[in-house]
Amino acid sequence: MRKSKPTKKKKFRILLDSAFAKSSAFPRLRKKVNLAHAVHDLGLSPQAEDEEIYQVADKEKRFVLTINFKDFKKLVKRGKPGIIGIESQLTNNNIDIKLTTFLADKDPLDYIGKAISI
């Protein structure tokens, strides 16, 4: 009888809202997830509207990480990428640790169409 390989968990694909530093500011997170920045990696305007950022996230199949949870929460649709809200006063290092820890044992499929604040 052959042993079945343990199923490899999918990686989160995350889009950093324009309010965040470049992806390189989050080294722990970059090792654990597929990380892109709305402005620095995907070329959106720093003044891009929330709707535009969410449309790009949907097209790219990425969750949006934002400090603007209240406004982005309204954009989430069933079957579409979710959003993750985080406090604005955290340092890049604290965001890196908090988000990496939070996502460590999570499956992205469980968060499709959901808005969560951590």
ABEGO torsion letter per residue (X at the ends): XBBBBBBBBBBBBBBBBAABBBAAABAAAAAABBBBBAAAAAGBBAABBAAAAAAAAAAAGBBBBBABAAAAAAABBBGBBBBBBBBAABBAAAAAAAAAAAAAABBAAAABGBBBBX
